[in-house]
Amino acid sequence: MLWDLVFVGLLLFLIPRLRVRGVVFWLFLILYSAGRIWTHEYRTDGGQVLGLQEAQFLGLLTLAIAVPGLLWVLFTRAQAPATRE
């Protein structure tokens, strides 16, 4: 839970500084997944999938989707800056 508060604070700090729409969403997924992988490394309960706990497996799966998603947003939308309404 503390990890969640730290990265939400970081994202709230970054929101006004980011010019490309969608970056905060992908950063949220990346940070949350990394936190799940890290925190569940120390837990002993839960099922196993391919030698990892379920939360770790889903975290890796989410990272496999979120990192390319962030790169796609950065490289395709960097030409058109976000507009504030």
N, C-alpha and C positions, 0 to 999 in steps of 0.2 A: 504494500500500500504506500509506503514511503517513496518507493521508486516511482509510482504513478504520480504522486504529488510533485516530485522533482521535475519529471519531464513535462508535465502539464504547465508548470511554472516556466520552464524553458521555452515551450511552444508559445505561451502567452507573451513572453518577451520577444520572440521572433516574429510574431504575426505582423506587426506594423513595419518591420524591416524587410520582409520578403516581398518581392515584386511580382512573382509568378504565382498564379492561382493554382491550388491543388498541392502545393509543396507541403503545407502543414499537415494535410491528411496523410500523405505518404510518410512523412517524418514520424507522425504519431504511430502508424503501423510498425515502422521499423523499430522505434524505441520501445514500444509495448512488447513486441516480439522478443527483442533482445533481453528485456527485463524478465519475461516469462522463462526464457531459456536459462538465464542466470539464476533466478530464484528457485526454480524447480530442480536445479542441479543438487541442491542440498536437501530436498525432500525424499523420503523413502517410500511414500505411499503412491498409489496410482498404478494404472496399467502400463504395460510395455508395448511399444510399437517400434519394430526394427531396432531394438536395443535402447531406445530412448523412452522417457516417460511421455505420456500422451501430450501434455502441455508443451514439452520440448519439441516433439515432432510437429505439432501444429504451429509452434513458433518458427521453426525452420521453414515450414511450408509458406507461412505468411511472409517471411523474409524473402523467400524465393520469388514471391509475387510483388512485394513492396519495393524492393531495390530496383528492379527494371521499371516499375511504374514511376518511381521518383525520377529516374534517369530520362524516361520518356517525357515526363512533364517538363523537366528542365530543358531538354533539347528541342522539344517541339513548340513549347509555349514561351520560350525565352524571348522570341522576337516580338510578341504582342504583350505589353505590360498589362497587368490587372488594373481595372478601373474601379474606383471607389464610388459607391452609390449613396 
